[in-house]
Amino acid sequence: MSTTTISIPRGTDCDVEFTLTDDAGGPLDLTDARIELLVKASVAEGDTEAVIAKTTDTDGGITIADGTDEVGVFTVAFNPEDTADLPVRSYWYDVRVLLAGGEQYVVPTPPGTFKVVETVVREVLS
């Protein structure tokens, strides 16, 4: 996985694409996988204290690519409500993956940085 820092302007839409690979560098088969991304203010916080939680559940915000040329690829969709009320600062995130065969992964290691950044524009376009 190559994305270790995610920067999102507060209160905006942002899609972040991830590619998961095995130890040999080949793409992981994510067919029927369960994926969860958590964003926390501190790595010591419990999972229920996450400020953002995304999953592959229906309407959970994570979509696994289904094309044969996109094996190992999934996208996390952040919407304006995810960050609109968060203070501008750095947080921590990681992604947990449970493959259909039972193998589990947590990436990145160490946890990645999730930055909520301020925008210059204050008015929403309509």
URDATA-V214129 format. One record per pair of residues at least 12 apart in sequence whose C-alpha atoms are under 8 Angstrom apart, sorted by the first residue. I is the first residue (numbers start at 0). GAP is how many residues later the second one is. If there is no record, write none. Layout:
BEGIN
i=I gap=GAP
i=I gap=GAP
END
This chain:
BEGIN
i=0 gap=17
i=0 gap=18
i=0 gap=19
i=0 gap=20
i=0 gap=106
i=0 gap=107
i=1 gap=16
i=1 gap=17
i=2 gap=15
i=2 gap=109
i=3 gap=104
i=3 gap=107
i=3 gap=108
i=3 gap=109
i=4 gap=107
i=4 gap=108
i=4 gap=109
i=4 gap=110
i=5 gap=106
i=5 gap=107
i=5 gap=108
i=5 gap=109
i=6 gap=107
i=6 gap=108
i=6 gap=109
i=6 gap=110
i=7 gap=106
i=7 gap=107
i=7 gap=108
i=7 gap=109
i=8 gap=107
i=8 gap=108
i=8 gap=109
i=8 gap=110
i=9 gap=70
i=9 gap=73
i=9 gap=74
i=9 gap=75
i=9 gap=76
i=9 gap=78
i=9 gap=106
i=9 gap=107
i=9 gap=108
i=9 gap=109
i=10 gap=68
i=10 gap=69
i=10 gap=70
i=10 gap=71
i=10 gap=72
i=10 gap=73
i=10 gap=74
i=11 gap=66
i=11 gap=67
i=11 gap=68
i=11 gap=69
i=11 gap=71
i=11 gap=72
i=12 gap=64
i=12 gap=65
i=12 gap=66
i=12 gap=67
i=13 gap=63
i=13 gap=64
i=13 gap=65
i=14 gap=60
i=14 gap=61
i=14 gap=62
i=14 gap=63
i=15 gap=59
i=15 gap=60
i=15 gap=61
i=15 gap=62
i=16 gap=56
i=16 gap=57
i=16 gap=58
i=16 gap=59
i=17 gap=55
i=17 gap=56
i=17 gap=57
i=17 gap=58
i=18 gap=53
i=18 gap=54
i=18 gap=55
i=19 gap=52
i=19 gap=53
i=20 gap=51
i=26 gap=44
i=26 gap=45
i=27 gap=43
i=27 gap=44
i=28 gap=42
i=28 gap=43
i=28 gap=70
i=29 gap=34
i=29 gap=41
i=29 gap=42
i=29 gap=43
i=29 gap=69
i=29 gap=70
i=30 gap=33
i=30 gap=68
i=30 gap=69
i=31 gap=67
i=31 gap=68
i=32 gap=64
i=32 gap=65
i=32 gap=66
i=32 gap=67
i=33 gap=21
i=33 gap=22
i=33 gap=23
i=33 gap=63
i=33 gap=64
i=33 gap=65
i=33 gap=66
i=34 gap=20
i=34 gap=21
i=34 gap=27
i=34 gap=60
i=34 gap=61
i=34 gap=62
i=34 gap=63
i=35 gap=17
i=35 gap=18
i=35 gap=19
i=35 gap=20
i=35 gap=26
i=35 gap=59
i=35 gap=60
i=35 gap=61
i=36 gap=15
i=36 gap=16
i=36 gap=17
i=36 gap=18
i=36 gap=56
i=36 gap=57
i=36 gap=58
i=36 gap=59
i=37 gap=12
i=37 gap=13
i=37 gap=14
i=37 gap=15
i=37 gap=16
i=37 gap=55
i=37 gap=56
i=37 gap=57
i=38 gap=12
i=38 gap=13
i=38 gap=14
i=38 gap=52
i=38 gap=53
i=38 gap=54
i=38 gap=55
i=38 gap=75
i=39 gap=12
i=39 gap=51
i=39 gap=52
i=39 gap=53
i=40 gap=49
i=40 gap=50
i=40 gap=51
i=41 gap=49
i=41 gap=50
i=42 gap=49
i=42 gap=68
i=51 gap=30
i=53 gap=22
i=60 gap=15
i=60 gap=16
i=60 gap=17
i=61 gap=12
i=61 gap=13
i=61 gap=14
i=61 gap=15
i=62 gap=12
i=62 gap=13
i=82 gap=33
i=85 gap=30
i=86 gap=29
i=87 gap=27
i=87 gap=28
i=87 gap=29
i=87 gap=30
i=88 gap=26
i=88 gap=27
i=88 gap=28
i=89 gap=23
i=89 gap=24
i=89 gap=25
i=89 gap=26
i=90 gap=22
i=90 gap=23
i=90 gap=24
i=90 gap=25
i=91 gap=19
i=91 gap=20
i=91 gap=21
i=91 gap=22
i=92 gap=18
i=92 gap=19
i=92 gap=20
i=92 gap=21
i=93 gap=12
i=93 gap=13
i=93 gap=14
i=93 gap=17
i=93 gap=18
i=94 gap=12
i=94 gap=13
END
